[in-house]
Amino acid sequence: METVFNFINGAVHDAVGEPQSNRISPIFDPATGQQTKQVRLSDEAQTQHAIAAAQHAYADWAKTSPLKRARVLFAFKALVEENLERLARLISSEHGKVYSDAIGELARGLEVVEFACGIPHLQKGEHSSNVGTGVDSHSLMQPLGVCVGITPFNFPAMVPMWMFPIALATGNTFVLKPSEKDPSLAVELALLLKQAGLPDGVFNVVQGDKEAVDVLLTDERVQAVSFVGSTPIAEYIYATASAHGKRCQALGGAKNHCLVMPDADLDMASNAIMGAAYGAAGERCMALSVVVAVGDETADRLIDKLRTQIATMQVGPGIVEGKENDMGPVISAPHKQKICDLVTNGVEQGASLLVDGRDLTISGYEQGYFVGPTLFDHVTPEMTIYQEEIFGPVLAIVRVPNYATGLELINQHEYGNGTAIFTRDGETARQFEEEVLAGMVGVNVPLPVPMAFHSFGGWKRSIFGPLNMHGGDGVRFYTRMKTVTSRWPASVRLEEHASRFNFPTM
């Protein structure tokens, strides 16, 4: 059985004979339910070994010019593009998402790499002349040191690439702890970074579970922690890291609503909602899981369109030669059971189950972790399926009489990650943008994930920490500001005695 190992100090751990933990965890193909690999989980000693490698590499990397750091990332971007198909297939085989979705994930991750390649400009700091007589002030945006990323299973490429490109570009070293459910891609990215010219020890991968995470959160050499996952874990990550003096950004759960107004283009809205609710089997923190329909007529017309489209959806394995499915399996058997239990709970609490995906079986893949697209109507805020993040292909319809009631409903939910409105009216859209309590807002856009030069992050219990990911906040998170105020005394000027005619270079 193939084993996935750590990547520390420029080498896959087993390749250099380093001591290994005896704990292993199985890796499954979600489409077949069969174990395909195993991952060796790190203990405290291996985790500390990775931190030590990053700490050792930091001094030289921090002194490397931003332009040289950017050139490594340029080379890394080219290598990822050269290996795009292979990497996408690896994502599909361990996560289960369809091939085109895996390609899209890599593309969105590469956008952050492209943004980070502009670090010579982004990390310039500021300068003010003559703030006093003969006195100047300037600021330096300096790296922090060893930084850590703890990432979820649903985006094994994109979420790590939200973190480490900016961390590396600004002069930090990095330790990535990917999900143990789909850990292989992290090692592949590490190998491509090494091929791109990144010095050994600057980027490391620790495979593990809570034992490794707790070391990363408490080791005094770690300066900053980035996390994406569920809210209970995000709260734990933020509290533990902060208690140990670390800078932390911890992105938690979501229950993203879209408000559908009576004047909306329902053909456009239904198409958008289908992809946003059921794409990646609903395993996205930005998935639209609740439709707030204004008026019964709006709800009824929208439901008719959604049911028609659901009936034509193709569900199956992420990679099938000669065709492309719309939706793949969920990540694991326990997660499938959790989704099905929540659907059952919704029925018991009185919601109308219009489309039931619990008993879906795919021919030839009977043991796969498939849940079909599921649609509820007449969901109310007291129901568990409304309150909790299901993280599966389950869409709930909530009916409200008017805009104000719908907005209040959205704003009262404990999560505030993302939201959207579908309307033709500019005044209503503008009012929604200003009044809704969520960090990312779409206007006739179902998945308002910001481009890399803006920042990603929610509000309320969807985020812990003051700074969001990538964009300007990402650069600020991975640097600390130093302000210099200087005055120079009069001195004897030394004359240059040698002329130089060569073009000045770095």
C-alpha positions in Angstrom: 0.0 0.0 0.0 1.4 3.4 -1.0 2.1 5.6 2.0 2.1 9.4 2.0 4.8 10.9 4.1 6.0 14.3 5.4 8.1 16.7 3.3 10.7 18.3 5.5 13.8 20.2 4.7 13.5 19.6 0.9 12.9 15.8 1.0 10.1 13.3 1.3 10.7 12.0 4.8 11.0 8.3 4.1 13.5 9.1 1.3 16.1 10.4 3.8 15.7 7.7 6.5 14.2 10.1 9.1 12.4 8.4 12.0 8.7 8.0 11.4 5.6 7.8 13.6 3.9 4.4 13.8 0.4 5.9 13.5 -1.2 5.6 10.1 -4.6 6.7 8.7 -6.3 5.2 5.6 -7.0 7.2 2.4 -10.1 6.3 0.4 -11.3 6.9 -3.1 -14.7 8.4 -2.3 -16.1 7.2 -5.6 -15.5 3.5 -4.9 -15.2 3.4 -1.1 -12.0 1.5 -1.4 -8.8 2.3 0.5 -6.1 3.4 -2.1 -3.3 4.7 0.2 -2.4 5.4 3.7 -0.8 8.4 5.4 1.7 8.3 8.2 0.6 10.7 11.0 3.3 12.8 12.6 3.9 12.8 16.3 5.4 15.6 18.4 9.0 14.8 17.3 8.4 14.9 13.6 6.3 18.1 13.9 9.1 19.8 15.8 11.6 18.6 13.2 9.6 20.4 10.5 9.4 23.6 12.6 13.2 23.4 13.2 13.8 23.1 9.5 11.7 26.1 8.8 13.4 28.1 11.6 16.8 27.2 10.3 15.9 28.3 6.7 14.3 31.5 7.8 17.4 33.8 8.2 18.6 33.4 4.6 15.2 33.4 3.0 14.1 36.6 4.9 17.2 38.3 3.5 16.6 37.1 -0.1 15.4 40.1 -2.2 11.6 40.2 -2.9 12.4 40.0 -6.6 14.2 36.7 -6.3 11.5 35.3 -4.1 8.9 36.4 -6.7 10.9 34.6 -9.4 10.7 31.3 -7.5 6.9 31.8 -7.4 6.8 32.6 -11.2 8.7 29.3 -11.8 6.3 27.4 -9.5 3.3 28.8 -11.3 4.6 27.6 -14.6 5.3 24.1 -13.2 1.8 23.8 -11.7 0.4 24.7 -15.2 2.6 22.1 -16.8 1.3 19.5 -14.4 -2.3 20.7 -14.2 -4.0 17.5 -15.5 -2.0 15.2 -13.2 -2.7 17.4 -10.2 -6.4 17.7 -11.0 -6.7 13.9 -11.3 -5.0 13.5 -7.9 -7.5 15.9 -6.3 -10.4 14.0 -7.9 -9.1 10.6 -6.8 -8.8 11.6 -3.1 -11.5 14.2 -2.7 -14.0 13.0 -5.2 -14.9 16.3 -6.9 -15.3 16.2 -10.7 -12.3 16.8 -12.9 -13.4 20.2 -14.2 -14.0 21.4 -10.6 -10.5 20.3 -9.6 -9.1 22.2 -12.6 -11.0 25.3 -11.4 -9.7 24.9 -7.9 -6.1 24.9 -9.1 -6.8 27.9 -11.3 -8.2 29.9 -8.3 -5.1 28.9 -6.3 -2.8 30.1 -9.1 -4.4 33.5 -9.0 -3.0 34.0 -5.5 0.4 32.8 -6.7 0.2 35.5 -9.5 -0.8 38.1 -6.9 2.2 37.1 -4.7 4.5 37.5 -7.7 3.9 41.2 -7.3 5.5 41.3 -3.9 8.3 43.7 -4.8 5.6 46.3 -5.1 3.3 45.0 -2.4 6.0 45.0 0.3 7.5 48.4 -0.5 6.3 50.3 2.7 5.9 54.1 2.8 8.2 57.1 3.0 7.7 60.7 4.3 10.4 63.3 3.8 10.9 66.2 6.2 8.5 65.2 8.9 10.7 67.5 11.0 13.7 69.6 10.3 16.1 67.3 8.6 14.1 64.3 9.8 12.6 61.6 7.5 10.3 58.6 8.3 9.8 55.4 6.4 8.2 52.0 7.1 9.5 48.5 6.6 7.1 45.5 6.0 9.2 42.7 7.5 8.5 39.0 7.6 7.4 37.3 10.8 9.3 34.0 10.8 7.9 30.5 10.8 4.3 30.5 9.7 1.8 27.6 9.7 -1.2 26.7 7.5 -3.8 24.1 8.7 -6.1 23.4 5.7 -9.4 21.4 5.1 -10.2 18.5 2.9 -12.5 20.3 0.5 -9.8 22.4 -1.3 -6.5 20.5 -1.0 -4.9 22.9 -3.6 -6.7 26.2 -3.4 -6.8 26.9 0.3 -3.1 26.1 0.9 -2.4 28.4 -2.1 -4.4 31.1 -0.4 -1.7 31.0 2.3 1.8 29.9 1.5 2.5 32.0 -1.7 2.0 35.3 0.2 3.8 33.9 3.2 6.8 32.8 1.2 6.8 35.9 -1.0 7.0 38.2 2.0 10.1 36.3 3.4 8.6 33.8 5.8 9.1 30.1 6.0 6.1 27.8 6.1 4.8 24.5 7.6 1.6 23.1 5.9 -0.6 20.6 7.8 -3.1 19.4 5.2 -6.2 17.2 5.9 -5.3 13.6 6.4 -8.3 12.7 4.2 -6.6 13.9 1.0 -2.9 14.7 1.8 -1.1 13.7 -1.3 -1.4 17.0 -3.2 0.4 18.9 -0.5 3.6 16.8 -1.1 3.2 17.3 -4.9 3.1 21.1 -4.4 6.2 20.9 -2.2 8.1 19.0 -4.8 7.1 21.6 -7.5 8.3 24.4 -5.2 11.6 22.7 -4.8 11.9 22.2 -8.5 11.1 25.9 -8.9 14.2 26.8 -6.9 12.8 27.2 -3.4 15.6 26.5 -0.8 15.3 23.5 1.4 13.4 24.1 4.6 11.5 27.1 3.4 8.4 25.0 2.8 7.5 21.9 4.7 4.6 19.5 4.9 3.6 17.8 8.1 1.0 15.0 7.8 -1.0 14.6 11.0 -4.0 15.1 13.1 -4.7 16.9 16.4 -1.4 15.8 17.9 0.6 17.6 15.2 -1.8 20.6 15.2 -1.3 21.1 18.9 2.4 21.2 18.5 2.1 23.8 15.7 -0.2 25.9 17.9 2.0 25.9 20.9 5.6 25.8 19.7 7.3 29.1 20.5 9.1 29.2 17.2 5.9 29.5 15.2 4.8 33.1 14.7 1.6 32.9 12.8 -1.2 30.4 12.1 -3.7 30.3 9.3 -6.7 28.0 9.4 -9.8 27.1 7.4 -12.4 24.6 8.7 -15.4 24.3 10.9 -16.3 26.9 13.5 -15.8 24.8 16.6 -12.2 23.9 15.4 -11.6 27.5 14.3 -12.5 28.7 17.8 -10.1 26.2 19.3 -7.3 27.1 16.8 -7.7 30.8 17.4 -7.9 30.6 21.2 -4.9 28.2 21.5 -2.7 30.1 19.1 -3.5 33.4 20.6 -2.9 32.2 24.1 0.6 31.2 23.0 1.3 34.6 21.5 0.8 33.9 17.8 -0.9 35.9 15.1 -3.9 33.9 13.9 -6.5 34.0 11.2 -9.1 31.2 11.6 -11.9 30.9 9.1 -14.9 28.9 10.3 -18.2 27.6 9.1 -20.9 29.1 6.9 -24.6 29.0 6.1 -24.7 31.1 3.0 -28.1 32.5 2.0 -29.2 34.0 -1.3 -32.2 36.4 -1.4 -34.3 35.9 -4.5 -36.5 38.9 -5.2 -39.7 38.8 -7.2 -38.2 40.8 -10.1 -35.2 38.4 -10.4 -34.3 36.7 -13.7 -35.3 33.3 -12.4 -33.7 31.4 -15.3 -30.4 33.0 -14.4 -31.0 32.6 -10.7 -31.9 28.9 -10.9 -28.9 28.1 -13.0 -26.6 30.0 -10.6 -28.2 28.4 -7.5 -27.8 24.9 -9.0 -24.1 25.2 -9.4 -23.6 27.0 -6.1 -25.7 24.5 -4.1 -24.7 21.3 -5.7 -21.2 21.9 -7.1 -18.5 19.9 -5.4 -21.4 18.0 -3.7 -22.0 21.1 -1.6 -18.6 20.7 0.2 -17.7 24.4 -0.2 -17.6 27.0 2.5 -19.1 29.3 -0.1 -21.9 27.0 -1.1 -25.4 28.5 -1.3 -27.3 26.3 1.1 -30.4 28.5 1.8 -32.6 30.2 -0.7 -34.7 33.0 0.9 -37.5 33.5 -1.6 -39.6 36.7 -1.4 -43.2 35.7 -1.9 -44.9 32.3 -2.5 -45.1 32.9 -6.3 -41.3 33.5 -6.5 -40.7 30.3 -4.4 -43.1 28.2 -6.5 -41.6 29.3 -9.8 -38.1 28.9 -8.7 -38.8 25.4 -7.2 -40.3 24.3 -10.5 -37.1 25.3 -12.3 -34.8 23.7 -9.7 -36.7 20.4 -9.7 -36.5 20.2 -13.5 -32.7 20.9 -13.5 -32.1 18.4 -10.6 -33.8 15.7 -12.6 -31.2 16.1 -15.4 -28.1 16.1 -13.1 -25.4 13.5 -13.7 -24.0 12.2 -10.5 -21.0 9.8 -10.5 -17.3 9.5 -10.0 -15.1 12.6 -10.4 -13.2 11.1 -13.3 -14.9 9.1 -16.0 -13.3 8.8 -19.4 -15.4 10.2 -22.2 -17.8 12.2 -20.1 -18.1 14.7 -17.2 -20.5 14.3 -14.3 -22.1 17.3 -12.7 -21.4 16.1 -9.1 -19.2 13.6 -7.4 -19.3 11.8 -4.1 -18.8 13.3 -0.6 -15.5 12.8 1.2 -16.2 9.8 3.5 -18.7 7.3 4.7 -19.1 9.1 8.1 -19.7 12.4 6.4 -22.3 10.8 4.1 -24.1 9.4 7.1 -24.0 12.8 8.8 -25.7 14.4 5.8 -28.3 11.7 5.5 -29.1 12.0 9.3 -29.6 15.7 8.9 -31.9 15.2 6.0 -33.9 12.7 8.1 -34.0 15.3 10.9 -35.3 17.9 8.5 -38.2 15.6 7.6 -38.9 14.9 11.2 -39.0 18.6 12.1 -41.6 19.3 9.4 -39.7 20.5 6.3 -41.1 19.4 2.9 -38.6 17.1 1.2 -39.1 17.7 -2.5 -36.1 15.8 -3.8 -34.5 13.1 -1.7 -30.8 12.1 -2.4 -30.2 9.7 0.5 -30.7 6.5 -1.3 -28.8 7.3 -4.5 -26.8 4.3 -5.8 -24.4 4.6 -8.8 -24.1 1.5 -11.0 -20.6 0.1 -10.7 -19.8 2.3 -7.7 -22.2 0.9 -5.2 -19.8 1.4 -2.3 -19.1 5.0 -3.1 -20.0 7.9 -0.8 -22.7 9.3 -3.0 -25.6 11.6 -1.8 -27.9 12.9 -4.5 -29.0 16.5 -4.8 -31.6 17.1 -2.1 -34.2 19.9 -2.0 -36.3 21.1 0.9 -39.2 23.6 1.0 -40.9 25.3 3.9 -37.8 25.3 6.0 -38.0 27.5 9.1 -35.2 29.1 11.2 -36.0 26.8 14.2 -35.0 23.7 12.2 -31.6 22.0 12.5 -31.1 21.9 8.8 -31.4 25.7 8.8 -29.2 26.3 11.7 -26.3 23.9 11.0 -23.8 23.8 8.2 -24.6 20.5 6.4 -21.6 20.6 4.0 -23.4 18.5 1.5 -25.7 18.7 -1.5 -28.8 19.9 0.4 -30.6 23.1 -0.5 -33.3 24.6 1.7 -36.0 27.0 0.6 -37.3 29.5 3.1 -40.3 31.7 2.2 -40.6 35.3 3.4 -43.2 38.0 2.6 -40.8 40.8 1.7 -37.2 42.1 1.4 -37.0 43.4 5.0 -38.0 40.0 6.5 -35.5 38.2 4.3 -32.7 40.6 5.2 -33.4 40.3 9.0 -33.5 36.5 8.6 -30.0 36.5 7.0 -28.6 38.9 9.5 -29.8 37.0 12.5 -27.9 33.8 11.6 -24.8 33.1 13.6 -22.7 32.7 10.4 -21.9 35.5 8.0 -19.5 34.1 5.5 -21.1 34.9 2.1 -24.4 35.8 0.7 -26.0 36.8 -2.6 -29.1 38.6 -3.9 -30.8 38.0 -7.2 -32.7 41.1 -8.5 -33.0 43.4 -11.5 -33.3 46.5 -9.2 -30.2 48.4 -8.6 -31.5 50.3 -5.5 -32.5 47.0 -3.8 -29.1 45.5 -4.6 -27.3 48.5 -3.3 -29.3 48.5 -0.1 -28.6 44.8 0.4 -24.8 45.4 -0.1 -24.8 48.0 2.7 -27.2 46.3 5.1 -26.4 42.6 5.0 -24.1 41.3 7.7 -21.8 39.0 5.8 -18.2 39.4 4.7 -18.7 38.5 1.0 -21.7 39.7 -1.1 -22.8 38.7 -4.6 -25.2 40.6 -6.7 -26.5 38.1 -9.2 -23.3 36.2 -8.6 -23.8 33.0 -6.6 -20.3 32.3 -5.3 -18.8 35.8 -4.5 -15.3 34.5 -3.9 -13.1 37.5 -4.3 -10.2 37.6 -6.8 -6.8 37.2 -5.3 -6.1 41.0 -5.2 -9.1 41.4 -2.8 -9.4 39.5 0.5 -11.5 36.5 1.4 -13.2 36.3 4.8 -16.6 36.4 6.5 -18.2 38.0 9.5 -19.6 36.8 12.8 -18.8 33.2 13.7 -17.4 32.6 10.3 -14.0 34.1 11.1 -11.8 34.6 14.2 -9.0 37.2 13.9 -8.9 40.7 12.4 -7.4 40.0 9.0 -8.8 38.0 6.0 -6.9 35.8 3.5 -5.0 36.9 0.4 -5.2 40.3 -1.1 -4.1 43.3 1.0 -5.0 41.6 4.2 -2.9 38.6 3.3 0.2 40.8 2.9 -0.5 42.5 6.2 -1.1 39.2 8.0 2.3 37.8 7.0 4.3 41.0 7.7 4.9 43.3 10.6 5.4 47.0 10.3 8.5 48.8 11.5 8.6 52.6 11.3 12.0 54.3 11.1 12.5 58.0 11.9 16.0 59.2 11.0 18.1 62.4 11.1 21.7 62.5 9.7 24.3 64.8 11.1 26.5 66.9 8.8 29.6 65.0 7.7 32.6 65.3 5.3 31.6 64.1 1.8 33.9 61.5 0.3 34.6 61.9 -3.3 34.2 58.9 -5.7 37.6 58.4 -7.4 36.6 55.6 -9.8 34.1 56.0 -12.7 31.7 53.1 -13.4 30.3 52.5 -16.8 28.4 49.2 -16.4 24.6 49.2 -16.2 23.6 48.9 -12.5 22.0 45.5 -11.7 20.6 43.9 -8.6 
